[in-house]
């Protein structure tokens, strides 16, 4: 390996360690630039808006019908939070759904493949989300299994999950929700 390639590899490894500890919202140029195969931030936001647009009309209809204790379930990474493009920032179209839900007495629940609810809650609240509950994946569970278990537990706890928003297929595996709203993941490239 040439010295130049070695230095580049070392700098990339250091950045991978240092960036998660950087202040939230302090995106670097490398973070803001799209990676190969991913669209620009503006294109992603346009795609998110299109995917989320039917959510509030759906919730409005379900709330008017008054069945059970309505809830919306949100995934966190690249759904509720702009984890890839602008770490720590709320994904505004999704935040609008959460705020509408709160204003209309619909529980705002988060189901995530993360394993720490306390750090997730802190990030979500700092980004402006109302948080009624967070369910995380247990160690040893696959992402799909953990999310299915969480939705089952929330349903068994009395919630009617009327809307489920996520960007990966694992956000929808196993049911326990009425309608899913899939945000773009661009063939799995945006995790």
C-alpha positions in Angstrom: 0.0 0.0 0.0 1.4 3.4 -0.9 2.0 6.0 1.8 -0.8 8.2 0.3 -3.3 5.3 0.4 -2.2 4.4 3.9 -2.7 8.1 5.1 -6.1 8.2 3.4 -7.2 4.9 5.1 -5.9 6.2 8.5 -7.8 9.5 8.1 -11.0 7.7 7.2 -10.7 5.4 10.2 -10.1 8.4 12.5 -13.1 10.2 11.0 -15.3 7.2 11.6 -14.4 7.3 15.2 -14.4 11.1 15.6 -17.6 12.0 13.7 -20.1 10.3 16.1 -18.7 12.3 19.0 -18.9 15.6 17.1 -21.6 18.0 18.1 -25.0 17.2 16.7 -25.7 19.2 13.6 -22.1 20.0 12.9 -22.1 18.2 9.5 -18.8 18.2 7.7 -18.6 18.7 4.0 -18.0 14.9 3.6 -21.2 14.2 5.5 -23.3 16.7 3.5 -22.1 15.4 0.1 -23.9 12.4 -1.3 -22.1 9.1 -1.4 -21.9 7.1 -4.6 -25.3 5.8 -5.5 -27.2 8.1 -3.1 -29.1 11.2 -4.3 -28.5 14.7 -3.1 -30.1 15.9 0.1 -32.7 17.9 -1.9 -33.7 14.8 -3.9 -34.0 12.7 -0.8 -36.2 15.3 0.9 -38.5 15.4 -2.2 -38.7 11.6 -2.1 -39.5 11.6 1.6 -42.2 14.3 1.2 -43.8 12.2 -1.5 -43.7 9.0 0.7 -45.1 10.8 3.8 -47.7 12.9 2.1 -50.6 10.4 2.5 -49.8 9.8 6.2 -51.7 12.7 7.8 -54.8 12.2 5.6 -54.8 8.5 6.6 -54.4 9.4 10.3 -57.1 12.0 10.1 -59.5 9.4 8.7 -58.6 6.8 11.4 -58.9 9.4 14.2 -62.3 10.3 13.0 -63.4 6.7 13.2 -62.3 6.5 16.8 -61.1 2.9 17.0 -58.9 2.0 20.0 -56.0 4.0 21.2 -54.5 5.3 17.9 -50.7 5.4 17.6 -48.1 6.2 15.0 -44.8 4.2 15.0 -41.7 5.8 13.6 -38.3 4.3 12.9 -35.4 6.6 13.9 -32.4 6.4 11.6 -33.1 8.1 8.2 -36.8 8.2 9.1 -37.3 10.4 12.1 -33.8 11.7 12.2 -31.6 12.7 9.2 -28.9 10.3 10.3 -27.0 10.1 7.0 -27.4 13.6 5.6 -27.6 15.9 8.7 -26.9 13.9 11.9 -29.1 15.0 14.8 -31.6 16.9 12.7 -35.3 16.1 12.5 -36.5 14.8 9.2 -39.1 17.6 8.8 -41.8 15.8 6.8 -41.8 13.0 9.4 -41.6 15.5 12.3 -44.8 17.2 10.9 -46.6 13.8 11.0 -45.5 13.3 14.7 -46.6 16.9 15.6 -49.9 16.4 13.9 -50.3 13.1 15.8 -49.6 14.7 19.1 -52.0 17.6 18.5 -54.8 15.0 17.7 -54.2 12.7 20.7 -52.4 10.0 18.7 -49.5 8.4 20.6 -46.1 8.9 19.0 -44.1 5.7 19.4 -40.6 4.8 18.2 -39.4 1.3 17.2 -35.8 1.1 16.4 -33.0 -1.4 15.8 -30.9 0.6 18.3 -30.3 -1.0 21.6 -30.3 2.1 23.9 -33.6 3.8 24.5 -32.2 6.6 26.7 -29.7 8.0 24.1 -32.4 7.6 21.4 -35.0 9.5 23.5 -32.5 12.3 24.1 -31.7 12.7 20.4 -35.4 12.6 19.4 -36.4 15.2 22.0 -33.5 17.5 21.1 -34.7 17.3 17.5 -38.2 18.4 18.6 -40.1 15.1 18.6 -42.8 14.2 21.1 -41.9 10.8 22.5 -44.6 8.6 24.2 -42.5 5.4 24.1 -39.4 3.9 22.6 -38.9 0.2 22.0 -35.4 -1.0 21.1 -34.0 -4.2 19.8 -32.7 -6.7 22.3 -29.2 -8.1 22.0 -29.2 -11.1 19.8 -32.4 -10.2 17.9 -32.3 -9.4 14.2 -33.6 -6.0 13.2 -36.8 -7.4 11.8 -37.5 -9.7 14.8 -36.9 -6.8 17.2 -39.2 -4.4 15.4 -41.9 -7.0 15.1 -41.6 -7.8 18.8 -41.8 -4.1 19.6 -45.0 -3.6 17.6 -46.6 -6.7 19.1 -45.8 -5.5 22.6 -47.1 -2.0 21.9 -50.3 -3.5 20.4 -50.7 -5.8 23.3 -50.3 -2.8 25.6 -53.5 -1.3 24.1 -52.2 0.8 21.1 -53.7 0.5 17.7 -50.8 1.3 15.4 -52.6 3.1 12.6 -49.5 4.2 10.7 -46.0 2.8 10.6 -43.2 4.9 9.0 -39.8 3.5 8.2 -37.2 3.4 5.4 -36.1 -0.3 5.5 -38.0 -3.5 4.8 -37.3 -4.6 8.4 -39.5 -1.7 9.5 -42.5 -3.6 8.1 -41.8 -7.3 8.6 -44.3 -9.2 10.7 -47.3 -6.8 10.7 -48.9 -5.4 13.9 -49.9 -2.1 12.1 -52.7 -1.0 9.8 -50.8 0.9 7.1 -47.2 1.3 6.3 -45.5 4.4 4.8 -42.1 3.5 3.3 -39.5 6.2 2.9 -36.8 5.7 0.3 -33.7 3.6 1.1 -32.4 3.5 -2.4 -32.0 -0.2 -2.7 -30.6 -0.5 0.9 -27.9 2.1 0.3 -29.4 4.5 2.9 -29.6 2.4 6.1 
